[in-house]
């Protein structure tokens, strides 16, 4: 998959350095930034859903710079066509033939800004790239070079002129992260940093590069998950399907997301094994967007995150130090 994987303690050190770098631009968002980085290390795509002006676009650009990745931003609008995402064939007069012009999806990190503002056909064009790491144009398939990550933003309060992502597409996002409003002190620090910078844009020096990021991602494969923790993950996902407020619970892709993100959290902490707290830390961001509530629950303004929190409370966490069965060598 990549060159030699890094040891977990080195992944933890580099992840901390990346977060420190991004945190020099984004104030008071450490917990949310850790979740975004966990999604990237786990090889997935991240949905940043929050109100306007809370740093979603800045987050994507800052991570791309700190991780040393090629970055492109695509503003999704109602008139955006699938070819505007994937690219298209254009007639080359000198060669007398059609040549493929690659679209913005051919990058390491794509910021899909306001993804819910574009029609389903264009959303679906991005879906193949996210899931299969390839795009198909005029019957020709083009592979996307790794690493490839989509950081999509969505505004949860504007519904006029938007196309909400269907459940099947929401499920493709490994994790959904929100930032929330800063405290008064944090907001004042934002203003101070802007004045000290004496310019609008903040540029971050790369902490790692694409090759090192892939080695960090490969390191997650050596993070062990003890059987009782694996079964705990399955129990959490299953409990969302049986909850009285839920119409459709988390799919097995949700339990897989829990597994991948828990391993990322463990590696970020410098550990080569997962503990139950790793799972609990990522449960709401990994599962809440995969749950469809009963219609009457929407009228009562029940939040899917509340359902996941109830599930976390009711499902007992394991306390075991045994080796995972797949790691045993008899």
Beta strands, then each sheet from edge to edge (+ up, - down):
strand 1: 46-49
strand 2: 71-75
strand 3: 87-92
strand 4: 97-102
strand 5: 109-113
strand 6: 134-137
strand 7: 140-143
strand 8: 149-154
strand 9: 175-177
strand 10: 246-248
strand 11: 292-293
sheet 1: 2+ 5+ 8+ 1+ 9+
sheet 2: 3+ 4-
sheet 3: 6+ 7-
sheet 4: 10+ 11-
end
